[in-house]
């Protein structure tokens, strides 16, 4: 009897344990179901970070690469063919207008010049004879000793001789000018920046020095460096600041601790279709001759920015079939897409010219599947998270 009771007690205990375990599993299942429903409901509302548009900086600043060229720079080619007799100015030589740079030996030209002068003497003699003959025939024509036709012929011979004389004189003048080109002179005050000839080199008329490869180069290059021209390709969106009175800060590699001032001169008034930039020219005084032609320059420009422009993080932009948009949040935390007009863009932020108000709340990095009117949950970005161009300044002010 006692053994039977113990058996029933053991079976009852096992049944109780099983029932408790089943109850525990059911309770755990219900708890997990409630948790999953809560998680699903929470996940259905996306977490978003919100920023507000900030006024664009009051001053527009940019740094662009530039090239510094001489005020005047002239490559000098030979105008006569011959051999270099002597050169007198080397690299870096300071020259004045008219200083002799080199001389060319051109015996062929000398012979042509001598022939032209001899042809001139022949033409002068023929013209003199034709004039004397014509005068005699005109005298005889007055006394009716010869026919009028004969007098007309002699007058025509005189005119022909005069024309031949003038042609011979022009030919002499032509060779006289070429003779002067045997002496290469500086076209203006400046510095010799290139010398590509040596004594004995053959030079061709209009083609410069013929090197061993058969290619031509200039004999000399002379540069006027009392002032320099700075050329900068300015992007289209910044071109509105380019106007008289604008000054640029210029730094060159050879003088990293010195700042040069460049004054705006002119702009091309046309954009390169490949780069969407306009060539802009500045001037730099160079009385101390520190700057050399061909120098690379880092050019910093600054000017007052246009008002009514706000900045948002570039990650807040959404490009759809309707154009550029941002996603804003209303008072019920519902998302709404808003069309905007963008201006200048950078990696960190973008300027918005139209379409935003300073009180708008803009979603930064909106989810790709976010729908119009969908409810969102606001999250607070970590301290130091860059939102706009002025965020860093705002954080420093808060500190």
C-alpha positions as a LaTeX table, in Angstrom:
\begin{tabular}{lrrr}
\hline
Residue & $x$ (\AA) & $y$ (\AA) & $z$ (\AA) \\
\hline
Unk1 & 0.00 & 0.00 & 0.00 \\
Unk2 & 2.78 & 2.41 & 0.92 \\
Unk3 & 4.59 & 1.63 & $-2.36$ \\
Unk4 & 1.43 & 2.38 & $-4.38$ \\
Unk5 & 1.07 & 5.76 & $-2.66$ \\
Unk6 & 4.66 & 6.59 & $-3.42$ \\
Unk7 & 4.05 & 5.66 & $-7.05$ \\
Unk8 & 1.02 & 7.93 & $-7.28$ \\
Unk9 & 2.93 & 10.77 & $-5.65$ \\
Unk10 & 5.81 & 10.44 & $-8.12$ \\
Unk11 & 3.44 & 10.38 & $-11.10$ \\
Unk12 & 1.60 & 13.42 & $-9.73$ \\
Unk13 & 4.86 & 15.28 & $-9.23$ \\
Unk14 & 5.94 & 14.60 & $-12.78$ \\
Unk15 & 2.55 & 15.75 & $-14.09$ \\
Unk16 & 2.79 & 18.94 & $-12.05$ \\
Unk17 & 6.26 & 19.65 & $-13.38$ \\
Unk18 & 5.09 & 19.04 & $-16.93$ \\
Unk19 & 2.08 & 21.28 & $-16.44$ \\
Unk20 & 4.26 & 24.01 & $-14.96$ \\
Unk21 & 6.72 & 23.73 & $-17.81$ \\
Unk22 & 3.91 & 23.92 & $-20.39$ \\
Unk23 & 2.50 & 26.95 & $-18.61$ \\
Unk24 & 5.94 & 28.58 & $-18.59$ \\
Unk25 & 6.34 & 27.95 & $-22.32$ \\
Unk26 & 2.93 & 29.44 & $-23.03$ \\
Unk27 & 3.66 & 32.53 & $-20.94$ \\
Unk28 & 7.07 & 32.94 & $-22.63$ \\
Unk29 & 5.43 & 32.61 & $-26.05$ \\
Unk30 & 2.87 & 35.27 & $-25.20$ \\
Unk31 & 5.65 & 37.54 & $-23.89$ \\
Unk32 & 7.71 & 37.04 & $-27.05$ \\
Unk33 & 4.67 & 37.74 & $-29.19$ \\
Unk34 & 4.02 & 40.99 & $-27.37$ \\
Unk35 & 7.71 & 41.93 & $-27.62$ \\
Unk36 & 7.84 & 41.16 & $-31.35$ \\
Unk37 & 4.71 & 43.18 & $-31.94$ \\
Unk38 & 6.20 & 46.10 & $-30.04$ \\
Unk39 & 9.50 & 45.78 & $-31.91$ \\
Unk40 & 7.70 & 45.59 & $-35.24$ \\
Unk41 & 5.61 & 48.62 & $-34.40$ \\
Unk42 & 8.75 & 50.49 & $-33.29$ \\
Unk43 & 10.66 & 49.45 & $-36.41$ \\
Unk44 & 7.81 & 50.61 & $-38.65$ \\
Unk45 & 8.56 & 54.18 & $-37.61$ \\
Unk46 & 12.05 & 55.15 & $-38.89$ \\
Unk47 & 14.46 & 57.05 & $-36.68$ \\
Unk48 & 15.72 & 60.22 & $-38.33$ \\
Unk49 & 18.10 & 63.04 & $-37.45$ \\
Unk50 & 16.74 & 66.50 & $-38.01$ \\
Unk51 & 18.63 & 69.73 & $-38.75$ \\
Unk52 & 17.47 & 73.25 & $-39.35$ \\
Unk53 & 18.67 & 75.41 & $-42.25$ \\
Unk54 & 21.41 & 77.81 & $-41.24$ \\
Unk55 & 22.11 & 81.17 & $-42.88$ \\
Unk56 & 24.98 & 80.93 & $-45.34$ \\
Unk57 & 28.24 & 82.63 & $-44.30$ \\
Unk58 & 28.17 & 86.37 & $-44.84$ \\
Unk59 & 31.49 & 86.16 & $-46.69$ \\
Unk60 & 32.19 & 83.88 & $-49.62$ \\
Unk61 & 35.73 & 82.51 & $-49.70$ \\
Unk62 & 37.42 & 80.12 & $-52.10$ \\
Unk63 & 40.94 & 79.00 & $-52.95$ \\
Unk64 & 41.79 & 78.20 & $-56.57$ \\
Unk65 & 44.95 & 77.35 & $-58.53$ \\
Unk66 & 46.36 & 80.01 & $-60.83$ \\
Unk67 & 49.20 & 80.64 & $-63.28$ \\
Unk68 & 51.45 & 83.68 & $-63.20$ \\
Unk69 & 52.70 & 85.01 & $-66.55$ \\
Unk70 & 54.81 & 87.99 & $-67.53$ \\
Unk71 & 53.19 & 91.30 & $-68.35$ \\
Unk72 & 54.60 & 90.93 & $-71.87$ \\
Unk73 & 56.37 & 87.84 & $-73.17$ \\
Unk74 & 57.71 & 87.60 & $-76.71$ \\
Unk75 & 59.22 & 84.54 & $-78.41$ \\
Unk76 & 61.69 & 85.87 & $-80.99$ \\
Unk77 & 62.14 & 84.08 & $-84.31$ \\
Unk78 & 64.56 & 84.72 & $-87.15$ \\
Unk79 & 63.31 & 86.70 & $-90.16$ \\
Unk80 & 66.30 & 85.73 & $-92.34$ \\
Unk81 & 67.95 & 82.41 & $-93.01$ \\
Unk82 & 71.58 & 81.94 & $-92.12$ \\
Unk83 & 74.04 & 80.89 & $-89.45$ \\
Unk84 & 74.39 & 82.39 & $-85.98$ \\
Unk85 & 77.42 & 84.64 & $-86.02$ \\
Unk86 & 77.33 & 85.50 & $-82.29$ \\
Unk87 & 74.87 & 85.76 & $-79.40$ \\
Unk88 & 75.31 & 88.41 & $-76.71$ \\
Unk89 & 72.60 & 87.85 & $-74.07$ \\
Unk90 & 72.21 & 84.69 & $-72.02$ \\
Unk91 & 69.53 & 83.36 & $-69.68$ \\
Unk92 & 68.48 & 85.91 & $-67.06$ \\
Unk93 & 70.10 & 88.86 & $-68.80$ \\
Unk94 & 68.37 & 92.20 & $-68.17$ \\
Unk95 & 67.93 & 93.99 & $-71.50$ \\
Unk96 & 66.66 & 97.33 & $-72.74$ \\
Unk97 & 64.57 & 97.89 & $-75.83$ \\
Unk98 & 66.86 & 97.70 & $-78.88$ \\
Unk99 & 69.71 & 95.83 & $-77.15$ \\
Unk100 & 71.42 & 93.40 & $-79.52$ \\
Unk101 & 70.72 & 89.78 & $-78.63$ \\
Unk102 & 72.47 & 88.02 & $-81.52$ \\
Unk103 & 73.76 & 88.45 & $-85.09$ \\
Unk104 & 73.11 & 86.20 & $-88.08$ \\
Unk105 & 75.53 & 85.65 & $-90.94$ \\
Unk106 & 73.50 & 85.48 & $-94.19$ \\
Unk107 & 75.79 & 85.66 & $-97.25$ \\
Unk108 & 72.96 & 84.61 & $-99.56$ \\
Unk109 & 70.87 & 87.56 & $-98.40$ \\
Unk110 & 73.86 & 89.88 & $-98.81$ \\
Unk111 & 74.22 & 88.77 & $-102.44$ \\
Unk112 & 70.52 & 89.33 & $-103.11$ \\
Unk113 & 70.76 & 92.75 & $-101.54$ \\
Unk114 & 73.72 & 93.68 & $-103.75$ \\
Unk115 & 71.85 & 92.43 & $-106.82$ \\
Unk116 & 68.79 & 94.48 & $-105.87$ \\
Unk117 & 70.90 & 97.63 & $-105.58$ \\
Unk118 & 72.48 & 96.91 & $-108.97$ \\
Unk119 & 69.01 & 96.40 & $-110.48$ \\
Unk120 & 68.04 & 99.75 & $-109.02$ \\
Unk121 & 70.96 & 101.45 & $-110.76$ \\
Unk122 & 69.95 & 99.82 & $-114.06$ \\
Unk123 & 66.37 & 101.01 & $-113.58$ \\
Unk124 & 67.59 & 104.52 & $-112.79$ \\
Unk125 & 69.67 & 104.59 & $-115.97$ \\
Unk126 & 66.78 & 103.31 & $-118.10$ \\
Unk127 & 64.42 & 105.84 & $-116.57$ \\
Unk128 & 66.87 & 108.66 & $-117.23$ \\
Unk129 & 67.22 & 107.60 & $-120.86$ \\
Unk130 & 63.47 & 107.24 & $-121.27$ \\
Unk131 & 62.93 & 110.71 & $-119.79$ \\
Unk132 & 65.44 & 112.36 & $-122.14$ \\
Unk133 & 63.99 & 110.55 & $-125.17$ \\
Unk134 & 60.43 & 111.44 & $-124.23$ \\
Unk135 & 61.35 & 115.12 & $-123.80$ \\
Unk136 & 62.89 & 115.21 & $-127.29$ \\
Unk137 & 59.88 & 113.59 & $-128.90$ \\
Unk138 & 57.52 & 115.96 & $-127.09$ \\
Unk139 & 59.56 & 118.93 & $-128.41$ \\
Unk140 & 59.44 & 117.56 & $-131.94$ \\
Unk141 & 55.74 & 116.92 & $-131.55$ \\
Unk142 & 55.12 & 120.61 & $-130.88$ \\
Unk143 & 56.65 & 121.51 & $-134.25$ \\
Unk144 & 54.72 & 118.76 & $-136.03$ \\
Unk145 & 58.04 & 117.09 & $-136.95$ \\
Unk146 & 56.79 & 113.70 & $-135.72$ \\
Unk147 & 53.40 & 112.15 & $-135.43$ \\
Unk148 & 51.31 & 112.31 & $-132.24$ \\
Unk149 & 51.32 & 108.51 & $-132.09$ \\
Unk150 & 55.13 & 108.46 & $-131.81$ \\
Unk151 & 55.03 & 111.00 & $-128.97$ \\
Unk152 & 52.45 & 108.89 & $-127.10$ \\
Unk153 & 54.69 & 105.82 & $-127.43$ \\
Unk154 & 57.64 & 107.68 & $-125.88$ \\
Unk155 & 55.47 & 108.98 & $-123.06$ \\
Unk156 & 54.37 & 105.40 & $-122.33$ \\
Unk157 & 58.01 & 104.24 & $-122.36$ \\
Unk158 & 58.84 & 106.95 & $-119.82$ \\
Unk159 & 55.99 & 105.89 & $-117.54$ \\
Unk160 & 57.02 & 102.24 & $-117.83$ \\
Unk161 & 60.60 & 103.10 & $-116.92$ \\
Unk162 & 59.38 & 105.11 & $-113.93$ \\
Unk163 & 57.31 & 102.13 & $-112.71$ \\
Unk164 & 60.30 & 99.80 & $-113.14$ \\
Unk165 & 62.41 & 102.26 & $-111.13$ \\
Unk166 & 59.86 & 102.33 & $-108.31$ \\
Unk167 & 59.67 & 98.53 & $-108.28$ \\
Unk168 & 63.45 & 98.29 & $-108.09$ \\
Unk169 & 63.48 & 100.81 & $-105.24$ \\
Unk170 & 60.87 & 98.81 & $-103.32$ \\
Unk171 & 62.92 & 95.66 & $-103.85$ \\
Unk172 & 65.97 & 97.39 & $-102.41$ \\
Unk173 & 63.90 & 98.59 & $-99.45$ \\
Unk174 & 62.71 & 95.00 & $-98.92$ \\
Unk175 & 66.24 & 93.63 & $-98.77$ \\
Unk176 & 67.37 & 96.58 & $-96.68$ \\
Unk177 & 64.76 & 95.64 & $-94.08$ \\
Unk178 & 65.89 & 92.00 & $-94.18$ \\
Unk179 & 69.48 & 93.11 & $-93.72$ \\
Unk180 & 68.47 & 94.83 & $-90.49$ \\
Unk181 & 66.85 & 91.56 & $-89.34$ \\
Unk182 & 70.32 & 89.97 & $-89.34$ \\
Unk183 & 70.66 & 91.73 & $-85.99$ \\
Unk184 & 68.28 & 90.31 & $-83.38$ \\
Unk185 & 67.25 & 92.99 & $-80.87$ \\
Unk186 & 65.10 & 93.08 & $-77.72$ \\
Unk187 & 61.56 & 94.28 & $-78.48$ \\
Unk188 & 61.12 & 95.91 & $-75.06$ \\
Unk189 & 62.73 & 96.24 & $-71.64$ \\
Unk190 & 62.78 & 92.93 & $-69.84$ \\
Unk191 & 64.61 & 89.73 & $-69.01$ \\
Unk192 & 65.83 & 86.96 & $-71.30$ \\
Unk193 & 64.05 & 83.84 & $-70.10$ \\
Unk194 & 65.17 & 81.52 & $-72.91$ \\
Unk195 & 68.11 & 81.25 & $-75.34$ \\
Unk196 & 67.88 & 78.37 & $-77.78$ \\
Unk197 & 70.78 & 79.08 & $-80.15$ \\
Unk198 & 74.55 & 78.68 & $-80.20$ \\
Unk199 & 77.23 & 80.04 & $-82.49$ \\
Unk200 & 77.11 & 78.27 & $-85.84$ \\
Unk201 & 73.49 & 77.10 & $-85.58$ \\
Unk202 & 71.45 & 77.37 & $-88.75$ \\
Unk203 & 68.26 & 79.38 & $-88.39$ \\
Unk204 & 65.42 & 79.55 & $-90.89$ \\
Unk205 & 63.40 & 82.62 & $-91.76$ \\
Unk206 & 60.23 & 82.62 & $-89.65$ \\
Unk207 & 60.88 & 79.16 & $-88.23$ \\
Unk208 & 63.50 & 79.78 & $-85.56$ \\
Unk209 & 66.31 & 77.41 & $-84.74$ \\
Unk210 & 66.27 & 74.03 & $-86.51$ \\
Unk211 & 67.57 & 71.46 & $-84.05$ \\
Unk212 & 68.89 & 67.98 & $-84.77$ \\
Unk213 & 65.36 & 66.55 & $-84.84$ \\
Unk214 & 64.25 & 69.01 & $-87.49$ \\
Unk215 & 61.85 & 70.87 & $-85.19$ \\
Unk216 & 61.84 & 74.64 & $-84.85$ \\
Unk217 & 62.03 & 76.73 & $-81.70$ \\
Unk218 & 62.35 & 80.42 & $-80.94$ \\
Unk219 & 65.80 & 81.98 & $-80.76$ \\
Unk220 & 65.11 & 83.92 & $-77.56$ \\
Unk221 & 62.22 & 84.64 & $-75.23$ \\
Unk222 & 62.12 & 88.06 & $-73.60$ \\
Unk223 & 59.70 & 88.82 & $-70.76$ \\
Unk224 & 58.68 & 92.12 & $-69.24$ \\
Unk225 & 58.26 & 91.33 & $-65.53$ \\
Unk226 & 57.79 & 94.77 & $-63.98$ \\
Unk227 & 54.23 & 93.53 & $-63.35$ \\
Unk228 & 52.70 & 90.08 & $-63.71$ \\
Unk229 & 49.43 & 88.72 & $-65.01$ \\
Unk230 & 47.64 & 86.11 & $-62.91$ \\
Unk231 & 45.17 & 83.80 & $-64.69$ \\
Unk232 & 42.59 & 81.87 & $-62.68$ \\
Unk233 & 39.77 & 79.62 & $-63.93$ \\
Unk234 & 36.81 & 80.53 & $-61.71$ \\
Unk235 & 33.79 & 78.18 & $-61.47$ \\
Unk236 & 30.52 & 79.41 & $-62.92$ \\
Unk237 & 28.72 & 79.57 & $-59.57$ \\
Unk238 & 31.37 & 81.92 & $-58.14$ \\
Unk239 & 31.66 & 84.25 & $-61.13$ \\
Unk240 & 29.23 & 86.82 & $-59.76$ \\
Unk241 & 31.90 & 88.06 & $-57.32$ \\
Unk242 & 34.27 & 88.94 & $-60.15$ \\
Unk243 & 34.05 & 92.70 & $-60.58$ \\
Unk244 & 36.36 & 95.75 & $-60.47$ \\
Unk245 & 37.82 & 96.35 & $-57.05$ \\
Unk246 & 38.12 & 92.67 & $-56.15$ \\
Unk247 & 41.47 & 91.72 & $-54.64$ \\
Unk248 & 42.99 & 88.27 & $-54.30$ \\
Unk249 & 45.54 & 86.89 & $-51.86$ \\
Unk250 & 48.26 & 84.99 & $-53.69$ \\
Unk251 & 50.77 & 82.50 & $-52.28$ \\
Unk252 & 53.50 & 80.89 & $-54.38$ \\
Unk253 & 55.56 & 77.79 & $-53.48$ \\
Unk254 & 58.91 & 79.58 & $-53.38$ \\
Unk255 & 57.64 & 82.14 & $-50.83$ \\
Unk256 & 55.22 & 80.18 & $-48.61$ \\
Unk257 & 55.23 & 82.80 & $-45.85$ \\
Unk258 & 54.65 & 85.82 & $-48.08$ \\
Unk259 & 51.29 & 86.96 & $-49.40$ \\
Unk260 & 51.04 & 88.89 & $-52.66$ \\
Unk261 & 48.06 & 91.06 & $-53.56$ \\
Unk262 & 46.48 & 90.71 & $-56.99$ \\
Unk263 & 43.98 & 93.21 & $-58.43$ \\
Unk264 & 41.10 & 92.15 & $-60.68$ \\
Unk265 & 41.65 & 93.22 & $-64.31$ \\
Unk266 & 39.15 & 91.45 & $-66.55$ \\
Unk267 & 37.15 & 88.29 & $-67.13$ \\
Unk268 & 36.61 & 86.30 & $-70.32$ \\
Unk269 & 32.79 & 86.74 & $-70.16$ \\
Unk270 & 32.34 & 83.23 & $-71.45$ \\
Unk271 & 32.53 & 79.76 & $-69.90$ \\
Unk272 & 34.56 & 76.78 & $-71.00$ \\
Unk273 & 31.93 & 74.12 & $-71.78$ \\
Unk274 & 34.23 & 71.35 & $-70.57$ \\
Unk275 & 35.00 & 72.79 & $-67.12$ \\
Unk276 & 32.23 & 75.41 & $-66.68$ \\
Unk277 & 34.84 & 77.95 & $-65.64$ \\
Unk278 & 35.68 & 81.45 & $-66.84$ \\
Unk279 & 39.26 & 82.65 & $-67.29$ \\
Unk280 & 39.84 & 85.60 & $-64.98$ \\
Unk281 & 42.86 & 87.90 & $-65.15$ \\
Unk282 & 44.47 & 89.73 & $-62.22$ \\
Unk283 & 47.56 & 91.95 & $-62.05$ \\
Unk284 & 50.39 & 91.77 & $-59.50$ \\
Unk285 & 53.04 & 94.44 & $-59.01$ \\
Unk286 & 56.52 & 92.93 & $-59.30$ \\
Unk287 & 58.95 & 95.81 & $-58.83$ \\
Unk288 & 61.32 & 93.62 & $-56.80$ \\
Unk289 & 61.26 & 90.90 & $-59.53$ \\
Unk290 & 60.44 & 88.17 & $-57.01$ \\
Unk291 & 57.80 & 86.55 & $-59.21$ \\
Unk292 & 58.85 & 84.72 & $-62.37$ \\
Unk293 & 56.78 & 83.76 & $-65.40$ \\
Unk294 & 55.26 & 80.30 & $-65.25$ \\
Unk295 & 54.85 & 80.27 & $-61.46$ \\
Unk296 & 52.02 & 78.22 & $-59.94$ \\
Unk297 & 49.92 & 80.22 & $-57.48$ \\
Unk298 & 47.36 & 79.45 & $-54.80$ \\
Unk299 & 44.74 & 82.18 & $-55.12$ \\
Unk300 & 42.32 & 83.02 & $-52.29$ \\
Unk301 & 39.26 & 85.08 & $-53.15$ \\
Unk302 & 36.69 & 86.51 & $-50.73$ \\
Unk303 & 33.63 & 88.67 & $-51.25$ \\
Unk304 & 30.30 & 89.43 & $-49.52$ \\
Unk305 & 27.81 & 86.63 & $-50.10$ \\
Unk306 & 24.27 & 87.11 & $-51.34$ \\
Unk307 & 21.56 & 87.31 & $-48.66$ \\
Unk308 & 18.60 & 84.98 & $-48.16$ \\
Unk309 & 20.60 & 81.81 & $-48.72$ \\
Unk310 & 20.59 & 78.90 & $-46.28$ \\
Unk311 & 22.82 & 75.85 & $-45.92$ \\
Unk312 & 21.87 & 72.24 & $-45.26$ \\
Unk313 & 24.03 & 69.11 & $-45.10$ \\
Unk314 & 24.70 & 67.72 & $-48.55$ \\
Unk315 & 23.46 & 64.35 & $-47.27$ \\
Unk316 & 19.99 & 65.84 & $-46.80$ \\
Unk317 & 19.48 & 66.27 & $-50.54$ \\
Unk318 & 17.14 & 63.94 & $-52.39$ \\
Unk319 & 17.15 & 63.81 & $-56.17$ \\
Unk320 & 13.96 & 62.44 & $-57.73$ \\
Unk321 & 12.02 & 62.87 & $-60.94$ \\
Unk322 & 10.70 & 66.20 & $-59.65$ \\
Unk323 & 14.22 & 67.52 & $-59.24$ \\
Unk324 & 16.25 & 68.36 & $-56.14$ \\
Unk325 & 14.30 & 68.00 & $-52.89$ \\
Unk326 & 14.67 & 67.76 & $-49.13$ \\
Unk327 & 12.41 & 66.00 & $-46.60$ \\
Unk328 & 10.90 & 68.17 & $-43.87$ \\
Unk329 & 8.90 & 67.21 & $-40.75$ \\
Unk330 & 5.69 & 68.90 & $-39.64$ \\
Unk331 & 4.34 & 69.23 & $-36.10$ \\
Unk332 & 2.93 & 65.68 & $-36.14$ \\
Unk333 & 6.32 & 64.23 & $-37.10$ \\
Unk334 & 5.15 & 63.39 & $-40.60$ \\
Unk335 & 7.58 & 63.57 & $-43.53$ \\
Unk336 & 6.97 & 65.85 & $-46.51$ \\
Unk337 & 9.08 & 66.23 & $-49.64$ \\
Unk338 & 9.88 & 69.82 & $-50.59$ \\
Unk339 & 11.32 & 71.15 & $-53.86$ \\
Unk340 & 14.35 & 73.41 & $-53.52$ \\
Unk341 & 16.79 & 75.33 & $-55.68$ \\
Unk342 & 20.42 & 74.61 & $-54.86$ \\
Unk343 & 23.41 & 76.87 & $-55.30$ \\
Unk344 & 27.01 & 76.11 & $-54.48$ \\
Unk345 & 27.72 & 72.56 & $-53.32$ \\
Unk346 & 30.54 & 70.98 & $-51.36$ \\
Unk347 & 31.16 & 67.62 & $-49.72$ \\
Unk348 & 29.88 & 68.81 & $-46.35$ \\
Unk349 & 27.07 & 71.24 & $-47.11$ \\
Unk350 & 25.00 & 72.77 & $-49.88$ \\
Unk351 & 23.57 & 76.24 & $-50.26$ \\
Unk352 & 19.82 & 76.46 & $-50.90$ \\
Unk353 & 18.78 & 79.53 & $-52.86$ \\
Unk354 & 15.02 & 78.99 & $-52.68$ \\
Unk355 & 12.44 & 76.60 & $-51.24$ \\
Unk356 & 13.38 & 76.56 & $-47.54$ \\
Unk357 & 12.44 & 78.64 & $-44.52$ \\
Unk358 & 14.70 & 79.01 & $-41.47$ \\
Unk359 & 12.05 & 77.29 & $-39.30$ \\
Unk360 & 11.90 & 74.13 & $-41.45$ \\
Unk361 & 13.06 & 70.89 & $-39.86$ \\
Unk362 & 15.03 & 68.93 & $-42.47$ \\
Unk363 & 15.85 & 65.23 & $-42.26$ \\
Unk364 & 19.56 & 64.55 & $-42.63$ \\
Unk365 & 20.30 & 61.41 & $-44.68$ \\
Unk366 & 16.64 & 60.40 & $-45.16$ \\
Unk367 & 15.93 & 56.66 & $-45.71$ \\
Unk368 & 15.59 & 55.70 & $-49.34$ \\
Unk369 & 12.16 & 54.08 & $-48.73$ \\
Unk370 & 10.69 & 57.02 & $-46.82$ \\
Unk371 & 7.21 & 57.86 & $-48.12$ \\
Unk372 & 5.33 & 61.14 & $-48.30$ \\
Unk373 & 3.30 & 61.64 & $-45.10$ \\
Unk374 & 5.00 & 58.78 & $-43.27$ \\
Unk375 & 5.43 & 59.18 & $-39.51$ \\
Unk376 & 9.03 & 59.34 & $-38.28$ \\
Unk377 & 10.74 & 59.31 & $-34.90$ \\
Unk378 & 13.24 & 62.01 & $-34.06$ \\
Unk379 & 16.67 & 61.04 & $-32.81$ \\
Unk380 & 19.31 & 63.30 & $-31.33$ \\
Unk381 & 22.65 & 63.20 & $-33.19$ \\
Unk382 & 25.81 & 62.67 & $-31.22$ \\
Unk383 & 27.63 & 65.78 & $-30.07$ \\
Unk384 & 30.07 & 66.99 & $-32.66$ \\
Unk385 & 28.11 & 65.59 & $-35.61$ \\
Unk386 & 28.61 & 68.01 & $-38.47$ \\
Unk387 & 25.29 & 69.20 & $-39.84$ \\
Unk388 & 25.96 & 72.44 & $-41.65$ \\
Unk389 & 28.81 & 74.72 & $-42.48$ \\
Unk390 & 28.21 & 76.69 & $-39.26$ \\
Unk391 & 27.76 & 73.71 & $-36.94$ \\
Unk392 & 31.34 & 73.72 & $-35.76$ \\
Unk393 & 31.12 & 77.40 & $-34.93$ \\
Unk394 & 27.86 & 76.84 & $-33.06$ \\
Unk395 & 29.45 & 74.11 & $-30.95$ \\
Unk396 & 32.38 & 76.36 & $-30.08$ \\
Unk397 & 29.94 & 79.08 & $-29.03$ \\
Unk398 & 28.06 & 76.60 & $-26.82$ \\
Unk399 & 31.27 & 75.66 & $-25.07$ \\
\hline
\end{tabular}
